[in-house]
Amino acid sequence: MDFDAIKTIAVVGLSDKPEKPSFRVAKYLQECGYRIVPVNPMVNEVLGEKSYPDLHSVPAEIEIDVVDIFRRPEDVLPIVEQAVARQGVKIIWMQEGIVNEEAAEIARSAGIEVIMDRCMLKEHQRCKLNY
């Protein structure tokens, strides 16, 4: 996993509540210099960024490198289908506790790397410690 190749991360299910894992992970990644694109139909703005109701609603000029998913496993498939339909998505990242093999296969078939059941914050910290 090359975190240096990543610039923009769409966080699907990003909560505006600081106590939620999605908020903590996104805030950490934003503080590390990544652009965060919140995707949550229930909020207008998170971490100073406009929130979009779904990936289709994110303007095409915003290039998304990673789609980081904070949703139940049974809700992942349509998110992955939207990610596949976008140009430029390199990685589908399903957070800890999230595994959806059907969605993963669809992403892989489209040439998108898939990471499941791992926390992006923890993986980033681990990678940075190994440098």
Secondary structure per residue as TSV (DSSP state, phi and psi in degrees):
chain	resnum	aa	ss	phi	psi
A	1	M	-	360.0	117.6
A	2	D	-	-103.0	93.6
A	3	F	G	-65.9	-22.1
A	4	D	G	-70.1	-19.8
A	5	A	G	-85.5	-5.0
A	6	I	-	-98.1	135.7
A	7	K	-	-120.0	-42.3
A	8	T	E	-126.1	131.8
A	9	I	E	-124.1	118.4
A	10	A	E	-86.1	123.0
A	11	V	E	-106.3	104.9
A	12	V	E	-84.8	123.3
A	13	G	T	91.1	18.6
A	14	L	-	-68.6	118.4
A	15	S	-	-86.2	152.8
A	16	D	S	-92.5	8.4
A	17	K	-	-95.8	117.0
A	18	P	T	-57.0	-23.7
A	19	E	T	-80.6	-10.3
A	20	K	S	-81.9	142.8
A	21	P	H	-56.1	-39.3
A	22	S	H	-59.9	-40.0
A	23	F	H	-66.8	-46.4
A	24	R	H	-62.0	-43.5
A	25	V	H	-65.6	-47.4
A	26	A	H	-63.3	-41.0
A	27	K	H	-62.9	-43.9
A	28	Y	H	-59.4	-48.8
A	29	L	H	-63.6	-38.9
A	30	Q	H	-63.0	-42.6
A	31	E	H	-66.3	-22.5
A	32	C	T	-83.9	-1.5
A	33	G	T	105.3	1.5
A	34	Y	-	-83.0	146.5
A	35	R	E	-81.8	129.7
A	36	I	E	-104.6	131.1
A	37	V	E	-115.6	103.6
A	38	P	E	-68.7	136.6
A	39	V	E	-127.6	102.5
A	40	N	-	-164.5	116.2
A	41	P	T	-69.7	-10.0
A	42	M	T	-91.6	-8.8
A	43	V	-	-130.9	153.8
A	44	N	S	-93.1	-30.3
A	45	E	E	-154.4	141.5
A	46	V	E	-141.9	135.1
A	47	L	T	54.4	34.6
A	48	G	T	76.9	8.3
A	49	E	E	-115.6	142.4
A	50	K	E	-62.5	137.1
A	51	S	-	-98.2	142.3
A	52	Y	B	-111.7	148.3
A	53	P	S	-70.0	-27.1
A	54	D	S	-160.7	172.7
A	55	L	G	-64.7	-33.1
A	56	H	G	-60.3	-28.4
A	57	S	G	-82.4	-13.0
A	58	V	S	-73.5	124.8
A	59	P	-	-54.8	142.3
A	60	A	T	-59.4	-28.5
A	61	E	T	-71.4	-13.1
A	62	I	S	-86.9	107.4
A	63	E	-	-81.4	120.3
A	64	I	-	-101.4	123.6
A	65	D	S	-88.8	-42.6
A	66	V	E	-129.1	136.9
A	67	V	E	-107.5	108.2
A	68	D	E	-97.5	117.7
A	69	I	E	-106.2	122.7
A	70	F	-	-115.6	68.9
A	71	R	S	-140.8	164.1
A	72	R	-	-63.7	149.0
A	73	P	G	-52.6	-37.5
A	74	E	G	-72.1	-11.3
A	75	D	G	-99.4	1.7
A	76	V	H	-77.9	-36.7
A	77	L	H	-52.4	-52.0
A	78	P	H	-63.3	-29.7
A	79	I	H	-66.7	-45.1
A	80	V	H	-64.9	-39.9
A	81	E	H	-61.2	-39.3
A	82	Q	H	-67.1	-39.1
A	83	A	H	-64.0	-42.0
A	84	V	H	-63.2	-35.5
A	85	A	H	-70.4	-21.5
A	86	R	S	-81.6	151.4
A	87	Q	S	-85.8	137.7
A	88	G	S	95.9	-8.9
A	89	V	-	-67.3	125.9
A	90	K	-	-100.4	-31.3
A	91	I	E	-139.2	134.9
A	92	I	E	-102.9	123.7
A	93	W	E	-119.4	116.3
A	94	M	E	-102.1	122.2
A	95	Q	-	-64.5	174.8
A	96	E	T	-51.7	135.0
A	97	G	T	86.0	-2.0
A	98	I	-	-111.6	115.3
A	99	V	-	-136.4	126.6
A	100	N	-	-144.2	97.5
A	101	E	H	-64.7	-36.8
A	102	E	H	-62.4	-47.1
A	103	A	H	-64.3	-40.0
A	104	A	H	-61.8	-42.0
A	105	E	H	-64.7	-39.3
A	106	I	H	-62.2	-44.2
A	107	A	H	-64.7	-47.0
A	108	R	H	-61.2	-39.2
A	109	S	H	-62.4	-25.7
A	110	A	T	-91.0	5.4
A	111	G	T	83.6	18.2
A	112	I	-	-101.6	131.6
A	113	E	E	-67.9	144.3
A	114	V	E	-124.9	131.3
A	115	I	E	-124.3	126.5
A	116	M	-	-124.5	150.0
A	117	D	S	58.4	37.6
A	118	R	-	-139.0	144.9
A	119	C	-	-87.8	125.0
A	120	M	H	-63.4	-38.3
A	121	L	H	-61.4	-49.3
A	122	K	H	-63.1	-41.7
A	123	E	H	-66.5	-39.1
A	124	H	H	-62.9	-46.4
A	125	Q	H	-61.8	-41.6
A	126	R	H	-63.5	-44.3
A	127	C	H	-62.9	-41.1
A	128	K	H	-68.9	-32.4
A	129	L	H	-68.3	-28.3
A	130	N	T	-83.7	-4.1
A	131	Y	-	-81.5	360.0
